[in-house]
């Protein structure tokens, strides 16, 4: 009888041990551990590609973060904060708006007005904005809206925006970069330190890629195409812990009676920029600054753009310019500290 009891105890202990092992395995399987995850889709009239190393699937949080940025800063959303402010409605500025406003003002000063979020009326006038007339502007049209393009006329009083009637804000040239930064911050809050967040060509980077190396980012050659995005490799750079943005005119232009005009509008003239720069790739401490600086580089003459970049802490740039030399379509110039190309 005693022997039988001992055998039963042994069997029960083995069963309990097996249950513990099974429970541990089930827990391990449900937790999953960290793994590389990819999330791609469309937002803000463009595409996004996000790669991150995380224990959790954070796709829903990514969408929520991007939607929050849109509800604050998108002039294409009629119910966004910036749209309501542009209509003169009584609205209190939120933290997203205040951050982008401060960043935009810094780049406005650094660029001597080449970057200006109040350029919206001119962008719309030339058919590249959120209220396009579809009519080729005349000189009188340009003169009419010139007085509305001046970021210096905008002020903040606490959380309230003060602006003259008719002056509108369009942060499109800085918002995609800021959206990358906001998604990156969300990933960090959730314990993710290795990621690449790309929205419409603007990128926020941290940590390493899935090979344990700095991130390898391809810089596109300025291949002109207004119908689709053409990715023709010009160079690859390796970097991390920064923001990256590329602006270019070769993918967004329209034909006019006086010839082809590109989407980058010079706020100082309210006309398409006449710079010979085809594209500008900028690295900065975050994607918001990289985005705005790249736009400014497209407006300024190349030497002025490089001088501006080299005065900005943590910034570097590569400009691709038209080349008059026979046999070469373009040439590149880089600021100091720009990563070695390969």
Secondary structure, 3 states (H helix, E strand, C coil): CHHHHHHHHHHHHHHHHHHHHHHHHHHHHHHCCCEEEEEEEEECCEEEEEEEEECCCCHHHHHHHHHHHHHHHCCCCCCCHHHHHHCCCCCCCCHHHHHHHHHHHHHHHHCCCCCCHHHHHHHHHCCCCCCCCCCCCCHHHHHHHHCCCCHHHCEEECCEEECCCCCCCCCHHHHHHHHHHHHHHHHHHCCCCCEEEEECCEEEEECCCCCCCCEEEEEECCCCCCCCCCCCEEEEEEECCEEEEEEECCCCEEEECCEEEECCEECCCCEECCCCEEEEEEEECCHHHHHHHHHHHHHCCHHHHHHHHHHCCCCEEEEEEECCCCCCCEEEEECCCCCCCC
